[in-house]
Amino acid sequence: MHSALATALTRIAAGEGCDRTALPPLYEAVDPEALAAVLESNADVTVRFEYGGYRVVVGSDPTVAVIDGDR
């Protein structure tokens, strides 16, 4: 798993007060392998997606933002 995705999941789990393993599967929101491939390419990219009621923004620079959604 790409480090930006791991960081995002850790932040969401902390916000939910649970362990990362208690979160819904990431693949229900985004293809983690495809996202990791994009982030690991040499392109300057930013990807945004919804996951578990949160807006997640990850970049190749290693930007990670988790925004509390509809809570």
Chimera marker file (.cmm) of the C-alpha trace (Angstrom):
<marker_set name="trace">
<marker id="1" x="0.000" y="0.000" z="0.000" r="1" g="1" b="0" radius="0.5"/>
<marker id="2" x="1.269" y="3.446" z="-0.897" r="1" g="1" b="0" radius="0.5"/>
<marker id="3" x="2.333" y="5.470" z="2.146" r="1" g="1" b="0" radius="0.5"/>
<marker id="4" x="-0.127" y="8.279" z="1.330" r="1" g="1" b="0" radius="0.5"/>
<marker id="5" x="-3.017" y="5.801" z="1.414" r="1" g="1" b="0" radius="0.5"/>
<marker id="6" x="-1.767" y="4.306" z="4.665" r="1" g="1" b="0" radius="0.5"/>
<marker id="7" x="-1.556" y="7.793" z="6.181" r="1" g="1" b="0" radius="0.5"/>
<marker id="8" x="-5.080" y="8.633" z="5.037" r="1" g="1" b="0" radius="0.5"/>
<marker id="9" x="-6.475" y="5.425" z="6.546" r="1" g="1" b="0" radius="0.5"/>
<marker id="10" x="-4.627" y="6.053" z="9.804" r="1" g="1" b="0" radius="0.5"/>
<marker id="11" x="-6.088" y="9.574" z="10.028" r="1" g="1" b="0" radius="0.5"/>
<marker id="12" x="-9.602" y="8.338" z="9.282" r="1" g="1" b="0" radius="0.5"/>
<marker id="13" x="-9.308" y="5.563" z="11.862" r="1" g="1" b="0" radius="0.5"/>
<marker id="14" x="-8.132" y="8.116" z="14.439" r="1" g="1" b="0" radius="0.5"/>
<marker id="15" x="-11.111" y="10.317" z="13.603" r="1" g="1" b="0" radius="0.5"/>
<marker id="16" x="-13.423" y="7.355" z="14.013" r="1" g="1" b="0" radius="0.5"/>
<marker id="17" x="-11.708" y="6.200" z="17.216" r="1" g="1" b="0" radius="0.5"/>
<marker id="18" x="-10.969" y="2.756" z="15.827" r="1" g="1" b="0" radius="0.5"/>
<marker id="19" x="-8.199" y="0.616" z="14.377" r="1" g="1" b="0" radius="0.5"/>
<marker id="20" x="-7.552" y="0.766" z="10.613" r="1" g="1" b="0" radius="0.5"/>
<marker id="21" x="-8.697" y="-2.844" z="10.327" r="1" g="1" b="0" radius="0.5"/>
<marker id="22" x="-12.186" y="-1.816" z="11.484" r="1" g="1" b="0" radius="0.5"/>
<marker id="23" x="-12.650" y="0.531" z="8.511" r="1" g="1" b="0" radius="0.5"/>
<marker id="24" x="-14.574" y="-0.570" z="5.417" r="1" g="1" b="0" radius="0.5"/>
<marker id="25" x="-12.466" y="-2.055" z="2.622" r="1" g="1" b="0" radius="0.5"/>
<marker id="26" x="-10.686" y="0.681" z="0.678" r="1" g="1" b="0" radius="0.5"/>
<marker id="27" x="-11.448" y="-1.064" z="-2.622" r="1" g="1" b="0" radius="0.5"/>
<marker id="28" x="-15.123" y="-0.178" z="-2.146" r="1" g="1" b="0" radius="0.5"/>
<marker id="29" x="-14.177" y="3.468" z="-2.771" r="1" g="1" b="0" radius="0.5"/>
<marker id="30" x="-11.140" y="3.291" z="-5.050" r="1" g="1" b="0" radius="0.5"/>
<marker id="31" x="-8.855" y="0.736" z="-6.686" r="1" g="1" b="0" radius="0.5"/>
<marker id="32" x="-5.882" y="0.870" z="-4.264" r="1" g="1" b="0" radius="0.5"/>
<marker id="33" x="-3.442" y="-0.781" z="-6.685" r="1" g="1" b="0" radius="0.5"/>
<marker id="34" x="-4.316" y="1.581" z="-9.536" r="1" g="1" b="0" radius="0.5"/>
<marker id="35" x="-4.122" y="4.580" z="-7.207" r="1" g="1" b="0" radius="0.5"/>
<marker id="36" x="-0.719" y="3.462" z="-5.905" r="1" g="1" b="0" radius="0.5"/>
<marker id="37" x="0.521" y="3.069" z="-9.489" r="1" g="1" b="0" radius="0.5"/>
<marker id="38" x="-0.586" y="6.613" z="-10.316" r="1" g="1" b="0" radius="0.5"/>
<marker id="39" x="1.003" y="8.030" z="-7.162" r="1" g="1" b="0" radius="0.5"/>
<marker id="40" x="4.244" y="6.138" z="-7.778" r="1" g="1" b="0" radius="0.5"/>
<marker id="41" x="4.513" y="7.335" z="-11.361" r="1" g="1" b="0" radius="0.5"/>
<marker id="42" x="6.752" y="10.308" z="-11.896" r="1" g="1" b="0" radius="0.5"/>
<marker id="43" x="3.770" y="12.525" z="-12.670" r="1" g="1" b="0" radius="0.5"/>
<marker id="44" x="2.747" y="15.437" z="-10.481" r="1" g="1" b="0" radius="0.5"/>
<marker id="45" x="-0.742" y="14.238" z="-9.559" r="1" g="1" b="0" radius="0.5"/>
<marker id="46" x="-3.441" y="14.833" z="-6.991" r="1" g="1" b="0" radius="0.5"/>
<marker id="47" x="-6.293" y="12.358" z="-6.529" r="1" g="1" b="0" radius="0.5"/>
<marker id="48" x="-9.511" y="13.036" z="-4.644" r="1" g="1" b="0" radius="0.5"/>
<marker id="49" x="-12.074" y="10.448" z="-3.590" r="1" g="1" b="0" radius="0.5"/>
<marker id="50" x="-14.791" y="9.802" z="-1.016" r="1" g="1" b="0" radius="0.5"/>
<marker id="51" x="-14.252" y="7.091" z="1.582" r="1" g="1" b="0" radius="0.5"/>
<marker id="52" x="-16.377" y="6.322" z="4.608" r="1" g="1" b="0" radius="0.5"/>
<marker id="53" x="-17.946" y="9.789" z="4.694" r="1" g="1" b="0" radius="0.5"/>
<marker id="54" x="-14.582" y="11.539" z="4.327" r="1" g="1" b="0" radius="0.5"/>
<marker id="55" x="-13.079" y="13.402" z="1.405" r="1" g="1" b="0" radius="0.5"/>
<marker id="56" x="-9.539" y="12.161" z="0.852" r="1" g="1" b="0" radius="0.5"/>
<marker id="57" x="-6.933" y="14.071" z="-1.140" r="1" g="1" b="0" radius="0.5"/>
<marker id="58" x="-3.620" y="12.365" z="-1.861" r="1" g="1" b="0" radius="0.5"/>
<marker id="59" x="-0.781" y="13.626" z="-3.983" r="1" g="1" b="0" radius="0.5"/>
<marker id="60" x="2.485" y="12.376" z="-5.332" r="1" g="1" b="0" radius="0.5"/>
<marker id="61" x="4.415" y="15.015" z="-3.415" r="1" g="1" b="0" radius="0.5"/>
<marker id="62" x="3.431" y="13.312" z="-0.480" r="1" g="1" b="0" radius="0.5"/>
<marker id="63" x="0.410" y="15.453" z="0.240" r="1" g="1" b="0" radius="0.5"/>
<marker id="64" x="-2.332" y="13.787" z="2.277" r="1" g="1" b="0" radius="0.5"/>
<marker id="65" x="-5.492" y="15.524" z="3.415" r="1" g="1" b="0" radius="0.5"/>
<marker id="66" x="-8.501" y="13.942" z="5.050" r="1" g="1" b="0" radius="0.5"/>
<marker id="67" x="-11.509" y="16.181" z="5.328" r="1" g="1" b="0" radius="0.5"/>
<marker id="68" x="-14.355" y="15.294" z="7.641" r="1" g="1" b="0" radius="0.5"/>
<marker id="69" x="-17.269" y="14.890" z="5.320" r="1" g="1" b="0" radius="0.5"/>
<marker id="70" x="-20.903" y="14.808" z="6.334" r="1" g="1" b="0" radius="0.5"/>
<marker id="71" x="-20.317" y="14.157" z="9.999" r="1" g="1" b="0" radius="0.5"/>
<link id1="1" id2="2" r="1" g="1" b="0" radius="0.2"/>
<link id1="2" id2="3" r="1" g="1" b="0" radius="0.2"/>
<link id1="3" id2="4" r="1" g="1" b="0" radius="0.2"/>
<link id1="4" id2="5" r="1" g="1" b="0" radius="0.2"/>
<link id1="5" id2="6" r="1" g="1" b="0" radius="0.2"/>
<link id1="6" id2="7" r="1" g="1" b="0" radius="0.2"/>
<link id1="7" id2="8" r="1" g="1" b="0" radius="0.2"/>
<link id1="8" id2="9" r="1" g="1" b="0" radius="0.2"/>
<link id1="9" id2="10" r="1" g="1" b="0" radius="0.2"/>
<link id1="10" id2="11" r="1" g="1" b="0" radius="0.2"/>
<link id1="11" id2="12" r="1" g="1" b="0" radius="0.2"/>
<link id1="12" id2="13" r="1" g="1" b="0" radius="0.2"/>
<link id1="13" id2="14" r="1" g="1" b="0" radius="0.2"/>
<link id1="14" id2="15" r="1" g="1" b="0" radius="0.2"/>
<link id1="15" id2="16" r="1" g="1" b="0" radius="0.2"/>
<link id1="16" id2="17" r="1" g="1" b="0" radius="0.2"/>
<link id1="17" id2="18" r="1" g="1" b="0" radius="0.2"/>
<link id1="18" id2="19" r="1" g="1" b="0" radius="0.2"/>
<link id1="19" id2="20" r="1" g="1" b="0" radius="0.2"/>
<link id1="20" id2="21" r="1" g="1" b="0" radius="0.2"/>
<link id1="21" id2="22" r="1" g="1" b="0" radius="0.2"/>
<link id1="22" id2="23" r="1" g="1" b="0" radius="0.2"/>
<link id1="23" id2="24" r="1" g="1" b="0" radius="0.2"/>
<link id1="24" id2="25" r="1" g="1" b="0" radius="0.2"/>
<link id1="25" id2="26" r="1" g="1" b="0" radius="0.2"/>
<link id1="26" id2="27" r="1" g="1" b="0" radius="0.2"/>
<link id1="27" id2="28" r="1" g="1" b="0" radius="0.2"/>
<link id1="28" id2="29" r="1" g="1" b="0" radius="0.2"/>
<link id1="29" id2="30" r="1" g="1" b="0" radius="0.2"/>
<link id1="30" id2="31" r="1" g="1" b="0" radius="0.2"/>
<link id1="31" id2="32" r="1" g="1" b="0" radius="0.2"/>
<link id1="32" id2="33" r="1" g="1" b="0" radius="0.2"/>
<link id1="33" id2="34" r="1" g="1" b="0" radius="0.2"/>
<link id1="34" id2="35" r="1" g="1" b="0" radius="0.2"/>
<link id1="35" id2="36" r="1" g="1" b="0" radius="0.2"/>
<link id1="36" id2="37" r="1" g="1" b="0" radius="0.2"/>
<link id1="37" id2="38" r="1" g="1" b="0" radius="0.2"/>
<link id1="38" id2="39" r="1" g="1" b="0" radius="0.2"/>
<link id1="39" id2="40" r="1" g="1" b="0" radius="0.2"/>
<link id1="40" id2="41" r="1" g="1" b="0" radius="0.2"/>
<link id1="41" id2="42" r="1" g="1" b="0" radius="0.2"/>
<link id1="42" id2="43" r="1" g="1" b="0" radius="0.2"/>
<link id1="43" id2="44" r="1" g="1" b="0" radius="0.2"/>
<link id1="44" id2="45" r="1" g="1" b="0" radius="0.2"/>
<link id1="45" id2="46" r="1" g="1" b="0" radius="0.2"/>
<link id1="46" id2="47" r="1" g="1" b="0" radius="0.2"/>
<link id1="47" id2="48" r="1" g="1" b="0" radius="0.2"/>
<link id1="48" id2="49" r="1" g="1" b="0" radius="0.2"/>
<link id1="49" id2="50" r="1" g="1" b="0" radius="0.2"/>
<link id1="50" id2="51" r="1" g="1" b="0" radius="0.2"/>
<link id1="51" id2="52" r="1" g="1" b="0" radius="0.2"/>
<link id1="52" id2="53" r="1" g="1" b="0" radius="0.2"/>
<link id1="53" id2="54" r="1" g="1" b="0" radius="0.2"/>
<link id1="54" id2="55" r="1" g="1" b="0" radius="0.2"/>
<link id1="55" id2="56" r="1" g="1" b="0" radius="0.2"/>
<link id1="56" id2="57" r="1" g="1" b="0" radius="0.2"/>
<link id1="57" id2="58" r="1" g="1" b="0" radius="0.2"/>
<link id1="58" id2="59" r="1" g="1" b="0" radius="0.2"/>
<link id1="59" id2="60" r="1" g="1" b="0" radius="0.2"/>
<link id1="60" id2="61" r="1" g="1" b="0" radius="0.2"/>
<link id1="61" id2="62" r="1" g="1" b="0" radius="0.2"/>
<link id1="62" id2="63" r="1" g="1" b="0" radius="0.2"/>
<link id1="63" id2="64" r="1" g="1" b="0" radius="0.2"/>
<link id1="64" id2="65" r="1" g="1" b="0" radius="0.2"/>
<link id1="65" id2="66" r="1" g="1" b="0" radius="0.2"/>
<link id1="66" id2="67" r="1" g="1" b="0" radius="0.2"/>
<link id1="67" id2="68" r="1" g="1" b="0" radius="0.2"/>
<link id1="68" id2="69" r="1" g="1" b="0" radius="0.2"/>
<link id1="69" id2="70" r="1" g="1" b="0" radius="0.2"/>
<link id1="70" id2="71" r="1" g="1" b="0" radius="0.2"/>
</marker_set>
